[in-house]
Amino acid sequence: MTASAAPGPDAPGPGPDLAPGPPERPVATPQERRRLAEETRTEKYVWWSLGYFFFGIHIVAFVMIYAVTHTR
């Protein structure tokens, strides 16, 4: 008869957990920092432009509503 394939309590385990920890944060090069800064400026510019666009659309809408309600 053969012994069962299941390891007993005295059997050695699979060993220490060799899973890698969180990766180290890479150091940003000056070119990457410059690109990120430019990207941030561009993003702010896009949001400001979008805000002015929506503000302008509302002004146009109010003027059109005023014109339609004051026609004879």
C-alpha positions in Angstrom: 0.0 0.0 0.0 1.2 3.5 -0.7 0.9 6.4 1.6 -1.6 9.1 0.8 -0.4 12.0 -1.4 -1.6 14.7 1.0 1.3 16.1 3.1 1.1 15.7 6.8 1.5 18.4 9.5 5.3 17.7 9.6 5.8 18.0 5.9 7.6 21.1 4.7 5.4 23.8 3.2 5.8 25.5 -0.2 8.4 27.8 1.3 8.4 31.5 2.0 6.1 33.8 0.1 8.3 35.3 -2.7 5.6 37.5 -4.1 7.0 40.9 -5.0 6.0 43.9 -3.0 4.7 47.1 -4.5 6.9 48.4 -7.2 9.2 51.3 -6.3 8.2 54.6 -7.6 10.4 55.6 -10.5 12.2 58.9 -10.3 10.8 61.4 -12.8 13.3 62.8 -15.3 13.3 66.5 -16.0 11.7 65.9 -19.4 8.9 63.9 -17.8 8.3 66.7 -15.2 8.3 69.3 -18.0 5.8 67.2 -20.0 3.5 66.7 -16.9 3.6 70.4 -16.2 2.7 71.3 -19.8 -0.1 68.7 -19.7 -1.5 70.3 -16.5 -1.4 73.7 -18.1 -3.1 72.4 -21.2 -5.8 70.7 -19.1 -6.5 73.9 -17.2 -6.7 75.8 -20.5 -9.2 73.3 -21.9 -11.4 73.5 -18.7 -11.4 77.4 -18.8 -12.2 77.3 -22.5 -15.1 74.9 -21.9 -16.4 77.2 -19.1 -16.3 80.3 -21.3 -18.1 78.4 -24.0 -20.9 77.3 -21.7 -21.2 80.8 -20.3 -21.4 82.2 -23.8 -24.1 79.7 -24.8 -26.2 80.8 -21.8 -25.8 84.4 -22.7 -27.0 83.7 -26.3 -29.9 81.6 -25.0 -31.0 84.4 -22.7 -30.9 87.0 -25.4 -32.9 84.7 -27.7 -35.5 84.0 -25.0 -35.7 87.8 -24.4 -36.1 88.5 -28.2 -38.8 85.8 -28.6 -40.8 86.9 -25.6 -40.7 90.6 -26.6 -41.8 90.3 -30.2 -45.2 91.6 -31.4 
